[in-house]
């Protein structure tokens, strides 16, 4: 169980780093995006998961290409 949790944390960290690189976001900007995303989607549980990161990335991608 602990091994799978460790891999999940690593997967999440890799996904966040990839998003930062792809959209040229610094760490603080990524945190701001996450807080805004959670606020606008009214997410009570603000835990970072692969699913919520995927959802955030779709939102960021739409905003990125609209600008």
Secondary structure by P-SEA (a helix, b strand, c coil): caaaaaaaaaaaaaaaaaaaaaacccaaaaaaaaaaaaaaaccccccccaaaaaaaaaaaaaaaaac
